[in-house]
């Protein structure tokens, strides 16, 4: 029977392997030279779509960038987020445009009007990020996917406009059920999938610091 | 041929449907009364695991909560995040313990030592959140999954300790390849799946405000 390798031998082999891996990785990274504003989509039924977008917004602020946020759904970003972002009034502008989820308003005509108003503001922010003195480096259209899903906005117009965004602008779109047409034109798409959720399984309610 | 319904009729039907949906939702939410600290896991190969955790940390800070962060991998949370979190020195404590990815250190013995040191700090933070005067309301163990995957820490001990966390503490664990044993004891698990990634497809490099 062969003897088991000593811890020293295990380490040696692991280190050799990791040296080869690093060489391969360095070679791969050397080909990544493109810089451009990304069209980023967070979708899926799991949590973390808006939270990760908020993380990106905050990270960008920490990097002295300027950020515009349009909320297509009311009532989010209300408490925790606001207290933090208020510390950086010169760098972040939040426009709360949604009148609430369809669930709450129960008024389709009002929802459509709110979606249209939010889209007008979105277009303004995106256009203002063009040219030699862009107003924002990042724009977040939070929950835009929801109003697209309900056909509250003309999809073709939205896709065409987002596709023609200023080259350097990072644009983030969140919300479940992202349209395939949006995924087609996006640079980076992440799907958040719920593997386990305490609401459903444990009757846990929305809690401070987690949900809001 | 039947006439198409008017916009008014479409709205009326949609509003009726949304009224019923809201009633069902309110009834469901009324059953959600449990408050407890959650064990949250962000895993999967997609982006947004640490970014969403950072979003939760920042949201918690905005809610006057106190947060401890242990970084099992060096070099993250270095720039953007730090500038923001430094504005809240009384609320957040970050312990950077990792000596770097295995790729970079190529020294398994040192990686294991770093993982053990980070785990000791993690245990201290979690224990300090027990009792009538908990030190933290939220603890983030960023990239713990990676060192568990490489078996740098005894899985049984880690799982046993996390399972016995203080009841009110929100505990977040990030990193791809979460162990099934961790998913078993977690309250909320989200998998971030990469649908599209600009590194691979467009040779886009890591950029300020997005990757760091």
Interface residues (C-beta under 8 A of the other chain):
Chain A: X10 X11 X14 X15 X18 X19 X21 X22 X25 X29 X31 X32 X33 X34 X35 X36 X38 X40 X41 X42 X43 X44 X46 X47 X48 X50 X51 X52 X53 X54 X55 X56 X58 X59 X60 X61 X62 X63 X65 X79 X80 X81 X82 X83 X84 X87 X88 X102 X103 X104 X105 X106 X107 X108 X109 X137 X138 X170 X183 X186 X187 X188 X189 X190 X191 X192 X193 X194 X195 X196 X197 X198 X199 X202 X203 X204 X205 X206 X207 X208 X209 X210 X212
Chain B: X10 X11 X14 X15 X18 X19 X21 X22 X25 X29 X31 X32 X33 X34 X35 X36 X38 X40 X41 X42 X43 X44 X46 X47 X48 X50 X51 X52 X53 X54 X55 X56 X58 X59 X60 X61 X62 X63 X65 X79 X80 X81 X82 X83 X84 X87 X88 X102 X103 X104 X105 X106 X107 X108 X109 X137 X138 X170 X183 X186 X187 X188 X189 X190 X191 X192 X193 X194 X195 X196 X197 X198 X199 X202 X203 X204 X205 X206 X207 X208 X209 X210 X212
